[in-house]
Amino acid sequence: MLGHGVGKDRHRVPRTASETGLKSSEETHRNLLSRIPGRTGRDIADWLRTVDEGPSLPRFEEKAGRLRGEHDLTYGHAKAIIHEYDLRRAARKLLRPRPSTTERPAGSACGPFRRRAYGCQSFPLMMESRRSISR
């Protein structure tokens, strides 16, 4: 009869990429991107510009399919280009300066949920007018 803990290592699931022998997906993505210019004859920046200037398709698969169809790319290359485009677009969005929360945005209505955030003074007047309507 086997005691507790005997033979447990052979049933242990590998937890890291080095234990499984697999590379991380980020490393795989970078390797694939580095091979694209040699295979296609165009830089990654040129491909990203092509995606940006193309039609605004909502789904990842639609964008990749468009690249495959119009530019005769493999699925893996098209997918890597679209993934890189999405990563860079998200990074640009994060770096964009946000408006201050203490200033009320121009042209915005001051509702009950914005009173605290923007310091709207018309809130009591709005509530008073609503009370008079409901009476």
LUMPAKOL-491866 format. One record per residue: residue number from 0; residue in three letters; x, y, z of N, C-alpha, C, O in turn. Coordinates in steps of 0.05 Angstrom, whole numbers, padded with zeros to 5 digits. Each point is the difference from the previous one (the first is absolute). Last residue first. Layout:
+-----+------+--------+--------+--------+--------+--------+--------+--------+--------+--------+--------+--------+--------+
! seq ! type !    n.u !    n.v !    n.w !   ca.u !   ca.v !   ca.w !    c.u !    c.v !    c.w !    o.u !    o.v !    o.w !
+-----+------+--------+--------+--------+--------+--------+--------+--------+--------+--------+--------+--------+--------+
! NUM !  ALA !      X !      Y !      Z !      X !      Y !      Z !      X !      Y !      Z !      X !      Y !      Z !
...
+-----+------+--------+--------+--------+--------+--------+--------+--------+--------+--------+--------+--------+--------+
//
This chain:
+-----+------+--------+--------+--------+--------+--------+--------+--------+--------+--------+--------+--------+--------+
! seq ! type !    n.u !    n.v !    n.w !   ca.u !   ca.v !   ca.w !    c.u !    c.v !    c.w !    o.u !    o.v !    o.w !
+-----+------+--------+--------+--------+--------+--------+--------+--------+--------+--------+--------+--------+--------+
! 134 !  ARG ! -00922 !  01336 ! -00168 ! -00023 !  00006 !  00019 ! -00025 !  00004 ! -00014 ! -00021 !  00005 !  00012 !
! 133 !  SER !  00108 ! -00021 ! -00054 ! -00013 ! -00025 !  00009 ! -00024 !  00006 !  00019 ! -00015 ! -00018 !  00006 !
! 132 !  ILE !  00069 !  00089 ! -00042 ! -00014 ! -00014 ! -00022 ! -00015 ! -00024 !  00010 ! -00022 ! -00006 ! -00009 !
! 131 !  SER !  00077 !  00056 !  00068 ! -00024 !  00015 ! -00007 ! -00016 ! -00013 ! -00022 ! -00025 !  00003 ! -00002 !
! 130 !  ARG !  00107 ! -00041 !  00029 ! -00020 ! -00003 !  00021 ! -00025 !  00015 ! -00007 ! -00022 ! -00010 !  00005 !
! 129 !  ARG !  00096 !  00019 ! -00062 ! -00012 ! -00027 ! -00002 ! -00021 ! -00004 !  00021 ! -00021 ! -00013 ! -00006 !
! 128 !  SER !  00071 !  00092 !  00008 ! -00018 !  00001 ! -00022 ! -00013 ! -00027 ! -00004 ! -00024 ! -00002 ! -00009 !
! 127 !  GLU !  00089 !  00009 !  00076 ! -00024 !  00015 !  00007 ! -00020 !  00001 ! -00023 ! -00024 ! -00002 !  00004 !
! 126 !  MET !  00108 ! -00038 ! -00019 ! -00016 ! -00016 !  00017 ! -00026 !  00014 !  00009 ! -00021 ! -00012 !  00002 !
! 125 !  MET !  00084 !  00060 ! -00053 ! -00011 ! -00021 ! -00016 ! -00019 ! -00018 !  00017 ! -00021 ! -00007 ! -00009 !
! 124 !  LEU !  00070 !  00074 !  00052 ! -00021 !  00012 ! -00016 ! -00013 ! -00022 ! -00017 ! -00025 !  00001 ! -00004 !
! 123 !  PRO !  00100 ! -00026 !  00057 ! -00024 !  00005 !  00016 ! -00023 !  00012 ! -00016 ! -00023 ! -00006 !  00005 !
! 122 !  PHE !  00105 ! -00009 ! -00053 ! -00013 ! -00025 !  00009 ! -00024 !  00006 !  00018 ! -00021 ! -00011 ! -00005 !
! 121 !  SER !  00088 !  00072 ! -00038 ! -00028 !  00001 ! -00008 ! -00015 ! -00025 !  00010 ! -00024 ! -00002 ! -00005 !
! 120 !  GLN !  00120 !  00020 !  00016 ! -00017 !  00016 !  00019 ! -00030 ! -00001 ! -00008 ! -00017 !  00007 !  00017 !
! 119 !  CYS !  00108 ! -00076 ! -00030 ! -00022 !  00015 ! -00014 ! -00018 !  00014 !  00020 ! -00010 ! -00013 !  00019 !
! 118 !  GLY !  00098 ! -00043 ! -00017 ! -00007 !  00023 !  00016 ! -00022 !  00017 ! -00012 !  00001 !  00024 !  00002 !
! 117 !  TYR !  00041 ! -00110 ! -00033 !  00007 !  00025 ! -00013 ! -00008 !  00025 !  00017 !  00005 !  00022 ! -00009 !
! 116 !  ALA ! -00017 ! -00115 !  00041 !  00025 !  00000 ! -00016 !  00008 !  00027 ! -00011 !  00023 !  00007 !  00000 !
! 115 !  ARG ! -00106 ! -00020 !  00049 !  00023 ! -00003 !  00017 !  00026 !  00001 ! -00016 !  00020 !  00012 !  00009 !
! 114 !  ARG ! -00101 ! -00007 ! -00057 !  00002 !  00022 !  00019 !  00025 ! -00002 !  00017 !  00015 !  00020 !  00003 !
! 113 !  ARG ! -00050 ! -00082 ! -00072 !  00023 !  00016 ! -00006 !  00004 !  00022 !  00021 !  00021 !  00013 !  00000 !
! 112 !  PHE ! -00095 ! -00073 !  00000 !  00024 ! -00017 !  00004 !  00025 !  00016 ! -00006 !  00022 ! -00009 !  00007 !
! 111 !  PRO ! -00109 !  00048 ! -00018 !  00004 ! -00006 !  00028 !  00026 ! -00017 !  00005 !  00012 !  00002 !  00021 !
! 110 !  GLY ! -00011 !  00060 ! -00107 ! -00021 ! -00016 !  00011 !  00007 ! -00008 !  00029 !  00021 !  00008 !  00010 !
! 109 !  CYS !  00005 !  00064 ! -00092 !  00008 ! -00006 !  00027 ! -00023 ! -00016 !  00013 ! -00021 !  00012 !  00008 !
! 108 !  ALA !  00059 ! -00002 ! -00114 ! -00022 !  00006 !  00018 !  00008 ! -00009 !  00028 !  00015 ! -00019 !  00004 !
! 107 !  SER !  00054 !  00051 ! -00083 ! -00012 ! -00023 !  00013 ! -00022 !  00009 !  00019 !  00003 !  00021 !  00013 !
! 106 !  GLY !  00059 !  00034 ! -00070 ! -00024 ! -00010 ! -00012 ! -00013 ! -00023 !  00013 ! -00019 ! -00011 ! -00010 !
! 105 !  ALA !  00119 !  00024 !  00033 ! -00015 !  00020 ! -00014 ! -00025 ! -00013 ! -00013 !  00002 ! -00021 ! -00012 !
! 104 !  PRO !  00043 ! -00019 !  00102 !  00004 !  00000 ! -00029 ! -00018 !  00020 ! -00013 ! -00023 !  00003 !  00008 !
! 103 !  ARG !  00058 !  00008 !  00093 ! -00023 ! -00010 ! -00015 !  00006 !  00001 ! -00029 !  00008 !  00021 ! -00010 !
! 102 !  GLU !  00066 ! -00032 !  00091 ! -00012 !  00019 ! -00019 ! -00023 ! -00013 ! -00015 !  00002 ! -00024 ! -00007 !
! 101 !  THR !  00050 ! -00024 !  00069 ! -00011 !  00023 !  00015 ! -00013 !  00020 ! -00018 ! -00015 !  00017 !  00009 !
! 100 !  THR !  00061 ! -00097 ! -00038 ! -00027 ! -00006 !  00010 ! -00012 !  00023 !  00016 ! -00023 !  00000 !  00006 !
!  99 !  SER !  00094 !  00002 ! -00093 ! -00001 !  00001 !  00029 ! -00028 ! -00005 !  00010 ! -00020 !  00009 ! -00013 !
!  98 !  PRO !  00055 ! -00051 ! -00080 ! -00009 !  00025 !  00011 ! -00001 ! -00001 !  00030 ! -00005 ! -00022 !  00012 !
!  97 !  ARG !  00076 ! -00038 ! -00066 ! -00028 !  00000 !  00007 ! -00008 !  00028 !  00010 !  00016 !  00013 !  00012 !
!  96 !  PRO !  00066 ! -00051 ! -00083 ! -00007 !  00014 !  00025 ! -00031 !  00000 !  00004 ! -00015 !  00004 ! -00019 !
!  95 !  ARG !  00071 ! -00083 ! -00032 ! -00015 !  00024 ! -00006 ! -00008 !  00014 !  00026 ! -00010 ! -00013 !  00018 !
!  94 !  LEU !  00053 ! -00074 ! -00024 !  00018 !  00023 !  00002 ! -00014 !  00027 ! -00005 !  00011 !  00021 !  00006 !
!  93 !  LEU ! -00056 ! -00106 ! -00015 !  00008 !  00003 !  00028 !  00017 !  00025 !  00004 !  00000 !  00012 !  00021 !
!  92 !  LYS ! -00026 ! -00036 ! -00108 ! -00024 !  00008 !  00015 !  00007 !  00004 !  00029 ! -00011 !  00019 !  00013 !
!  91 !  ARG !  00077 ! -00054 ! -00071 ! -00006 !  00029 ! -00006 ! -00023 !  00010 !  00016 !  00000 !  00023 !  00010 !
!  90 !  ALA !  00019 ! -00114 ! -00004 !  00021 !  00015 !  00014 ! -00004 !  00030 ! -00005 !  00004 !  00016 !  00018 !
!  89 !  ALA ! -00061 ! -00076 ! -00063 ! -00006 !  00001 !  00029 !  00021 !  00016 !  00015 ! -00007 !  00015 !  00019 !
!  88 !  ARG !  00023 ! -00030 ! -00110 ! -00023 !  00017 !  00003 ! -00008 !  00003 !  00030 ! -00007 !  00022 !  00009 !
!  87 !  ARG !  00074 ! -00083 ! -00032 !  00010 !  00027 ! -00002 ! -00023 !  00020 !  00003 !  00004 !  00022 !  00011 !
!  86 !  LEU ! -00025 ! -00114 ! -00011 !  00017 !  00006 !  00023 !  00009 !  00030 !  00000 ! -00001 !  00013 !  00020 !
!  85 !  ASP ! -00048 ! -00047 ! -00095 ! -00017 !  00003 !  00024 !  00016 !  00007 !  00025 ! -00009 !  00017 !  00016 !
!  84 !  TYR !  00057 ! -00037 ! -00095 ! -00015 !  00024 ! -00004 ! -00018 !  00006 !  00024 ! -00001 !  00023 !  00010 !
!  83 !  GLU !  00047 ! -00105 ! -00012 !  00018 !  00023 !  00006 ! -00014 !  00026 ! -00003 !  00005 !  00019 !  00015 !
!  82 !  HIS ! -00054 ! -00095 ! -00039 !  00005 !  00000 !  00029 !  00019 !  00023 !  00008 ! -00005 !  00014 !  00020 !
!  81 !  ILE ! -00011 ! -00029 ! -00111 ! -00024 !  00011 !  00012 !  00004 !  00002 !  00031 ! -00008 !  00019 !  00012 !
!  80 !  ILE !  00076 ! -00061 ! -00061 ! -00001 !  00028 ! -00007 ! -00024 !  00014 !  00014 !  00003 !  00021 !  00011 !
!  79 !  ALA !  00006 ! -00115 ! -00003 !  00021 !  00014 !  00015 !  00000 !  00030 ! -00005 !  00004 !  00016 !  00018 !
!  78 !  LYS ! -00062 ! -00072 ! -00068 ! -00009 !  00001 !  00028 !  00021 !  00015 !  00017 ! -00008 !  00016 !  00018 !
!  77 !  ALA !  00028 ! -00032 ! -00108 ! -00022 !  00019 !  00002 ! -00009 !  00003 !  00029 ! -00005 !  00023 !  00009 !
!  76 !  HIS !  00070 ! -00089 ! -00027 !  00011 !  00027 ! -00004 ! -00022 !  00021 !  00003 !  00005 !  00021 !  00013 !
!  75 !  GLY ! -00031 ! -00111 ! -00008 !  00016 !  00007 !  00022 !  00012 !  00028 ! -00002 !  00001 !  00015 !  00020 !
!  74 !  TYR ! -00051 ! -00053 ! -00092 ! -00017 !  00007 !  00022 !  00017 !  00009 !  00024 ! -00008 !  00019 !  00014 !
!  73 !  THR !  00048 !  00000 ! -00109 ! -00008 ! -00024 !  00014 ! -00017 !  00008 !  00024 !  00001 !  00024 !  00008 !
!  72 !  LEU !  00001 !  00038 ! -00096 !  00015 ! -00007 !  00023 ! -00009 ! -00026 !  00012 ! -00023 ! -00009 ! -00005 !
!  71 !  ASP ! -00005 !  00071 ! -00075 !  00011 ! -00027 ! -00003 !  00019 ! -00007 !  00023 !  00022 ! -00010 ! -00005 !
!  70 !  HIS ! -00079 !  00091 ! -00011 !  00030 !  00002 ! -00001 !  00013 ! -00028 ! -00001 !  00025 ! -00001 !  00002 !
!  69 !  GLU ! -00123 !  00018 !  00003 !  00010 !  00022 ! -00017 !  00031 ! -00001 ! -00005 !  00009 !  00009 ! -00020 !
!  68 !  GLY ! -00055 ! -00075 !  00077 ! -00012 !  00000 ! -00027 !  00013 !  00021 ! -00018 !  00005 ! -00006 ! -00023 !
!  67 !  ARG !  00023 ! -00001 !  00115 !  00006 ! -00025 ! -00015 ! -00010 !  00001 ! -00028 !  00014 ! -00007 ! -00019 !
!  66 !  LEU ! -00036 !  00078 !  00077 !  00029 !  00000 ! -00007 !  00007 ! -00025 ! -00016 !  00016 !  00002 ! -00019 !
!  65 !  ARG ! -00103 !  00003 !  00051 !  00004 !  00020 ! -00020 !  00029 !  00001 ! -00009 !  00006 !  00001 ! -00023 !
!  64 !  GLY ! -00030 ! -00057 !  00095 ! -00009 ! -00011 ! -00025 !  00003 !  00020 ! -00023 !  00007 ! -00008 ! -00023 !
!  63 !  ALA !  00013 !  00036 !  00111 !  00020 ! -00020 ! -00009 ! -00008 ! -00011 ! -00027 !  00017 ! -00004 ! -00018 !
!  62 !  LYS ! -00078 !  00061 !  00059 !  00024 !  00015 ! -00008 !  00021 ! -00019 ! -00011 !  00012 !  00006 ! -00020 !
!  61 !  GLU ! -00090 ! -00044 !  00055 ! -00006 !  00014 ! -00025 !  00024 !  00016 ! -00010 !  00006 !  00000 ! -00024 !
!  60 !  GLU ! -00001 ! -00044 !  00108 !  00001 ! -00019 ! -00022 ! -00007 !  00013 ! -00027 !  00011 ! -00008 ! -00021 !
!  59 !  PHE ! -00017 !  00060 !  00101 !  00027 ! -00008 ! -00005 !  00002 ! -00018 ! -00025 !  00017 !  00004 ! -00017 !
!  58 !  ARG ! -00099 !  00065 !  00027 !  00009 ! -00025 !  00011 !  00029 ! -00006 ! -00009 !  00008 !  00006 ! -00023 !
!  57 !  PRO ! -00059 !  00075 ! -00005 ! -00001 ! -00003 !  00029 !  00013 ! -00025 !  00011 !  00010 !  00001 !  00023 !
!  56 !  LEU !  00015 !  00065 ! -00110 ! -00014 ! -00025 !  00006 !  00000 ! -00005 !  00030 !  00021 !  00003 !  00013 !
!  55 !  SER !  00000 !  00078 ! -00086 ! -00002 ! -00004 !  00029 ! -00018 ! -00024 !  00005 ! -00024 !  00002 !  00002 !
!  54 !  PRO !  00088 !  00016 ! -00091 ! -00026 !  00003 !  00011 ! -00001 ! -00006 !  00030 !  00016 ! -00017 !  00010 !
!  53 !  GLY !  00079 !  00047 ! -00045 ! -00020 ! -00017 ! -00011 ! -00027 !  00005 !  00012 ! -00003 !  00018 !  00017 !
!  52 !  GLU !  00088 !  00021 !  00009 ! -00013 !  00014 ! -00022 ! -00022 ! -00016 ! -00013 ! -00016 !  00010 ! -00016 !
!  51 !  ASP !  00068 ! -00046 !  00089 ! -00012 !  00025 !  00009 ! -00015 !  00014 ! -00022 ! -00021 !  00012 !  00005 !
!  50 !  VAL !  00071 ! -00090 ! -00025 ! -00024 ! -00007 !  00017 ! -00014 !  00025 !  00008 ! -00025 !  00002 ! -00001 !
!  49 !  THR !  00105 !  00010 ! -00046 ! -00020 ! -00012 ! -00018 ! -00026 ! -00007 !  00016 ! -00022 !  00004 ! -00010 !
!  48 !  ARG !  00097 !  00026 !  00058 ! -00012 !  00022 ! -00015 ! -00022 ! -00010 ! -00018 ! -00021 !  00012 ! -00003 !
!  47 !  LEU !  00073 ! -00076 !  00047 ! -00018 !  00013 !  00019 ! -00014 !  00024 ! -00013 ! -00023 !  00006 !  00006 !
!  46 !  TRP !  00088 ! -00051 ! -00057 ! -00024 ! -00017 !  00004 ! -00020 !  00013 !  00019 ! -00024 ! -00001 ! -00004 !
!  45 !  ASP !  00107 !  00043 ! -00008 ! -00015 !  00002 ! -00024 ! -00026 ! -00016 !  00002 ! -00021 !  00009 ! -00009 !
!  44 !  ALA !  00083 ! -00015 !  00079 ! -00013 !  00027 !  00000 ! -00017 !  00004 ! -00025 ! -00021 !  00012 !  00001 !
!  43 !  ILE !  00074 ! -00090 !  00005 ! -00023 ! -00002 !  00018 ! -00015 !  00027 !  00000 ! -00025 !  00001 !  00000 !
!  42 !  ASP !  00082 ! -00022 ! -00088 !  00004 !  00004 !  00029 ! -00026 ! -00003 !  00015 ! -00021 !  00002 ! -00011 !
!  41 !  ARG !  00042 ! -00054 ! -00083 ! -00010 !  00026 !  00010 !  00005 !  00001 !  00030 ! -00002 ! -00021 !  00014 !
!  40 !  GLY !  00019 ! -00056 ! -00071 !  00014 !  00022 ! -00014 ! -00010 !  00028 !  00010 !  00008 !  00020 ! -00012 !
!  39 !  THR ! -00030 ! -00117 !  00038 ! -00019 !  00016 ! -00016 !  00013 !  00023 ! -00015 ! -00011 !  00010 ! -00020 !
!  38 !  ARG !  00060 ! -00073 !  00078 ! -00018 ! -00016 ! -00016 ! -00018 !  00016 ! -00019 ! -00007 ! -00009 ! -00022 !
!  37 !  GLY !  00068 !  00051 !  00084 !  00015 ! -00017 ! -00018 ! -00017 ! -00016 ! -00019 !  00007 ! -00005 ! -00023 !
!  36 !  PRO ! -00047 !  00059 !  00092 !  00012 !  00016 ! -00021 !  00016 ! -00017 ! -00020 !  00000 !  00007 ! -00024 !
!  35 !  ILE ! -00041 ! -00053 !  00100 ! -00018 !  00010 ! -00020 !  00013 !  00017 ! -00022 ! -00005 ! -00004 ! -00023 !
!  34 !  ARG !  00046 ! -00036 !  00106 !  00002 ! -00015 ! -00026 ! -00018 !  00012 ! -00022 !  00005 ! -00005 ! -00024 !
!  33 !  SER ! -00005 !  00039 !  00115 !  00027 !  00004 ! -00011 !  00004 ! -00014 ! -00027 !  00016 !  00009 ! -00016 !
!  32 !  LEU ! -00097 ! -00020 !  00066 !  00002 !  00027 ! -00011 !  00027 !  00005 ! -00013 !  00002 !  00013 ! -00021 !
!  31 !  LEU ! -00014 ! -00094 !  00067 ! -00016 !  00000 ! -00025 !  00001 !  00027 ! -00013 !  00003 !  00002 ! -00024 !
!  30 !  ASN !  00038 ! -00011 !  00108 !  00014 ! -00016 ! -00020 ! -00014 !  00001 ! -00027 !  00012 !  00002 ! -00021 !
!  29 !  ARG ! -00055 !  00038 !  00095 !  00023 !  00016 ! -00009 !  00016 ! -00015 ! -00021 !  00009 !  00012 ! -00019 !
!  28 !  HIS ! -00081 ! -00059 !  00059 ! -00010 !  00023 ! -00016 !  00023 !  00016 ! -00011 !  00000 !  00008 ! -00023 !
!  27 !  THR !  00021 ! -00076 !  00083 ! -00009 ! -00011 ! -00025 ! -00010 !  00022 ! -00019 !  00007 !  00000 ! -00024 !
!  26 !  GLU !  00013 !  00023 !  00112 !  00025 ! -00006 ! -00015 ! -00007 ! -00011 ! -00027 !  00014 !  00007 ! -00020 !
!  25 !  GLU ! -00085 !  00008 !  00077 !  00012 !  00026 ! -00007 !  00025 ! -00005 ! -00016 !  00005 !  00014 ! -00020 !
!  24 !  SER ! -00050 ! -00088 !  00057 ! -00013 !  00010 ! -00024 !  00011 !  00027 ! -00009 !  00000 !  00006 ! -00023 !
!  23 !  SER !  00063 ! -00078 !  00073 ! -00023 !  00017 !  00007 ! -00012 !  00011 ! -00025 !  00013 !  00003 ! -00021 !
!  22 !  LYS !  00034 ! -00098 !  00016 !  00008 !  00028 !  00003 ! -00025 !  00016 !  00007 ! -00022 ! -00008 ! -00005 !
!  21 !  LEU !  00041 ! -00099 !  00030 ! -00013 !  00019 ! -00018 !  00010 !  00028 !  00004 !  00007 !  00008 !  00023 !
!  20 !  GLY !  00014 ! -00088 !  00029 !  00016 !  00000 ! -00025 ! -00013 !  00020 ! -00021 !  00011 !  00002 ! -00022 !
!  19 !  THR ! -00036 ! -00025 !  00117 ! -00015 ! -00013 ! -00022 !  00016 ! -00001 ! -00026 ! -00006 ! -00015 ! -00018 !
!  18 !  GLU !  00042 !  00057 !  00097 ! -00007 ! -00027 !  00007 ! -00014 ! -00015 ! -00022 !  00003 ! -00024 ! -00003 !
!  17 !  SER !  00018 !  00116 ! -00006 !  00024 ! -00015 ! -00001 ! -00005 ! -00030 !  00008 !  00014 ! -00017 ! -00010 !
!  16 !  ALA ! -00085 !  00080 !  00014 !  00007 ! -00006 ! -00028 !  00025 ! -00017 ! -00001 !  00003 ! -00017 ! -00018 !
!  15 !  THR ! -00062 !  00008 !  00107 !  00014 !  00021 ! -00015 !  00007 ! -00009 ! -00028 ! -00001 ! -00024 ! -00006 !
!  14 !  ARG ! -00046 ! -00034 !  00069 ! -00011 !  00026 !  00005 !  00012 !  00022 ! -00017 ! -00013 !  00020 ! -00006 !
!  13 !  PRO ! -00008 ! -00135 !  00004 !  00020 !  00021 ! -00002 ! -00013 !  00028 !  00002 ! -00021 !  00004 ! -00012 !
!  12 !  VAL ! -00020 ! -00092 !  00061 ! -00003 !  00015 ! -00025 !  00022 !  00022 ! -00001 !  00003 !  00015 !  00019 !
!  11 !  ARG ! -00004 ! -00114 !  00033 !  00001 !  00029 !  00003 ! -00002 !  00013 ! -00027 !  00014 ! -00008 ! -00019 !
!  10 !  HIS ! -00007 ! -00087 !  00042 ! -00026 !  00010 ! -00007 ! -00002 !  00030 !  00001 ! -00021 !  00012 ! -00004 !
!   9 !  ARG !  00100 ! -00061 !  00029 ! -00005 ! -00008 ! -00028 ! -00028 !  00009 ! -00009 ! -00005 !  00000 ! -00024 !
!   8 !  ASP !  00037 !  00016 !  00114 !  00013 !  00017 ! -00020 ! -00007 ! -00008 ! -00029 !  00000 !  00016 ! -00018 !
!   7 !  LYS ! -00029 ! -00065 !  00099 ! -00017 !  00023 ! -00008 !  00013 !  00017 ! -00022 ! -00015 !  00012 ! -00016 !
!   6 !  GLY !  00045 ! -00095 !  00067 ! -00007 ! -00001 ! -00028 ! -00017 !  00023 ! -00009 ! -00011 ! -00001 ! -00022 !
!   5 !  VAL !  00012 ! -00010 !  00123 !  00017 ! -00017 ! -00016 ! -00011 !  00000 ! -00029 ! -00023 ! -00006 ! -00004 !
!   4 !  GLY ! -00020 !  00052 !  00078 !  00023 !  00014 ! -00011 !  00018 ! -00017 ! -00018 !  00017 !  00011 ! -00013 !
!   3 !  HIS ! -00076 ! -00060 !  00087 ! -00006 !  00027 ! -00011 !  00025 !  00012 ! -00010 !  00021 ! -00001 !  00013 !
!   2 !  GLY ! -00019 ! -00104 ! -00014 ! -00007 !  00020 !  00020 ! -00006 !  00027 ! -00014 !  00003 !  00003 ! -00024 !
!   1 !  LEU ! -00016 ! -00108 ! -00013 !  00015 !  00024 ! -00002 ! -00009 !  00020 !  00021 ! -00023 !  00003 !  00005 !
!   0 !  MET !  00023 ! -00115 ! -00007 ! -00017 !  00024 !  00000 !  00018 !  00025 !  00000 !  00019 !  00001 !  00015 !
+-----+------+--------+--------+--------+--------+--------+--------+--------+--------+--------+--------+--------+--------+
//
